[in-house]
Amino acid sequence: MRSVTFLFLGVLTLAACGNKSGSGGGDTLPDDLRTGSGAGSGSADGASELERRKGAACEELGPRLTECAVADARATMTPEELAKLDIENTAPVHTREFVKSCKGQTLSSRQVRVYEVCLREETECGALTACLENASPKAPGTD
């Protein structure tokens, strides 16, 4: 039960986000993500490229981390503990709350990029969560 609780808390605190398409391949993302930096930076609704990427990433990461938490619960919990979790009803709520929290956070371009790379490159849950730890805020002045 602790591992699932830890994973759910970790998911909520990471609020990690990733690549909209999630497809592999070469690095085609721009390095300069400041609003107003080149063609196509901004949209009719005023969202910056960074905000669009963050939103798309949150939408992709929420379900994926929920799947990881559910798989961990099924692997480590007794049937009675699983019944108490009511996964069928709580998993969609968890995903929705994660996405909402993720989209509401202020993330640097470095953090969004880490999320995108992790989502694209890591296929296993343990490797994904370990990779996402690289998105932790750095000391002031280093981000």
C-alpha positions as CSV (number, residue, x, y, z in Angstrom):
1,M,0.0,0.0,0.0
2,R,2.9,2.4,0.7
3,S,4.3,2.0,-2.7
4,V,1.1,3.0,-4.4
5,T,0.6,5.9,-2.0
6,F,4.2,7.0,-2.7
7,L,3.6,6.7,-6.4
8,F,0.4,8.7,-6.3
9,L,2.1,11.4,-4.2
10,G,5.1,11.4,-6.5
11,V,2.9,11.8,-9.5
12,L,1.1,14.7,-8.0
13,T,4.3,16.5,-6.9
14,L,6.2,15.9,-10.1
15,A,3.4,17.3,-12.2
16,A,5.5,16.2,-15.1
17,C,4.5,16.9,-18.7
18,G,5.6,15.5,-22.0
19,N,5.6,15.5,-25.8
20,K,2.2,15.9,-27.5
21,S,2.7,13.2,-30.1
22,G,4.8,10.9,-27.9
23,S,6.4,9.5,-31.0
24,G,10.1,8.7,-31.1
25,G,12.5,10.0,-33.7
26,G,14.8,12.9,-33.9
27,D,14.7,16.0,-31.8
28,T,12.5,18.4,-33.7
29,L,11.6,20.7,-30.9
30,P,12.8,24.3,-30.8
31,D,15.5,25.2,-28.3
32,D,14.3,28.8,-27.9
33,L,10.8,28.8,-26.4
34,R,10.4,32.4,-25.4
35,T,7.2,34.0,-26.5
36,G,7.8,36.0,-29.6
37,S,10.9,34.2,-30.7
38,G,10.3,33.3,-34.3
39,A,7.5,32.2,-36.5
40,G,4.5,30.5,-34.9
41,S,5.3,31.5,-31.3
42,G,1.9,32.2,-29.9
43,S,-1.6,31.4,-31.1
44,A,-5.0,33.0,-31.6
45,D,-5.8,32.2,-27.9
46,G,-2.5,33.8,-26.8
47,A,-0.9,30.6,-25.5
48,S,2.9,30.5,-25.9
49,E,4.6,27.5,-27.5
50,L,5.9,26.5,-24.0
51,E,2.3,26.6,-22.5
52,R,1.0,24.5,-25.4
53,R,3.7,22.0,-25.0
54,K,3.2,21.8,-21.3
55,G,-0.5,21.3,-21.7
56,A,-0.1,18.6,-24.2
57,A,2.5,16.9,-22.0
58,C,0.2,17.0,-19.0
59,E,-2.5,15.4,-21.0
60,E,-0.2,12.5,-22.0
61,L,1.5,12.1,-18.7
62,G,-1.6,11.9,-16.5
63,P,-3.0,8.6,-18.0
64,R,0.5,7.1,-18.2
65,L,1.4,7.7,-14.6
66,T,-2.0,6.5,-13.5
67,E,-1.5,3.3,-15.4
68,C,1.9,2.9,-13.7
69,A,0.3,3.3,-10.3
70,V,-2.5,0.9,-11.1
71,A,0.0,-1.7,-12.3
72,D,2.1,-1.3,-9.1
73,A,-1.0,-1.7,-7.0
74,R,-2.1,-4.8,-8.7
75,A,1.4,-6.3,-8.4
76,T,1.9,-5.4,-4.7
77,M,-1.4,-5.4,-3.0
78,T,-3.8,-8.0,-1.8
79,P,-7.2,-8.4,-3.4
80,E,-8.7,-6.8,-0.2
81,E,-6.4,-3.8,-0.5
82,L,-7.2,-3.4,-4.2
83,A,-11.0,-3.5,-3.4
84,K,-10.6,-0.7,-0.9
85,L,-8.8,1.4,-3.6
86,D,-11.7,1.0,-6.0
87,I,-9.3,1.5,-8.9
88,E,-12.0,1.6,-11.6
89,N,-13.5,4.7,-10.0
90,T,-10.5,6.4,-8.5
91,A,-8.1,6.1,-11.4
92,P,-10.0,8.4,-13.7
93,V,-10.3,10.9,-10.9
94,H,-6.6,10.7,-10.2
95,T,-5.8,11.3,-13.9
96,R,-8.1,14.3,-14.1
97,E,-6.7,15.9,-10.9
98,F,-3.1,15.2,-12.0
99,V,-3.6,16.9,-15.4
100,K,-5.3,19.9,-13.7
101,S,-2.4,20.2,-11.2
102,C,0.2,19.8,-13.9
103,K,-1.3,22.4,-16.2
104,G,-1.5,24.9,-13.3
105,Q,2.2,24.7,-12.4
106,T,4.8,27.1,-13.7
107,L,7.5,25.1,-15.5
108,S,10.7,26.3,-17.1
109,S,11.5,25.3,-20.7
110,R,14.2,22.9,-19.3
111,Q,11.6,21.2,-17.2
112,V,9.1,20.8,-20.0
113,R,11.9,19.5,-22.2
114,V,12.8,16.9,-19.6
115,Y,9.2,15.7,-19.5
116,E,9.1,15.4,-23.2
117,V,12.3,13.4,-23.4
118,C,11.2,11.1,-20.6
119,L,7.8,10.4,-22.2
120,R,9.4,9.7,-25.5
121,E,12.3,7.6,-24.4
122,E,11.2,5.7,-21.3
123,T,8.7,2.8,-21.8
124,E,8.8,1.3,-18.4
125,C,7.2,2.9,-15.3
126,G,10.2,2.7,-13.1
127,A,12.5,4.3,-15.7
128,L,9.9,6.9,-16.5
129,T,9.5,8.1,-12.9
130,A,13.3,8.0,-12.4
131,C,13.7,10.1,-15.5
132,L,11.1,12.6,-14.4
133,E,13.1,13.3,-11.2
134,N,15.5,15.2,-13.5
135,A,12.8,17.8,-13.9
136,S,13.2,18.9,-10.2
137,P,13.8,22.6,-10.0
138,K,17.5,23.5,-9.8
139,A,19.1,25.9,-7.5
140,P,18.2,29.6,-8.1
141,G,20.2,30.9,-11.1
142,T,20.9,27.5,-12.7
143,D,17.7,27.0,-14.5
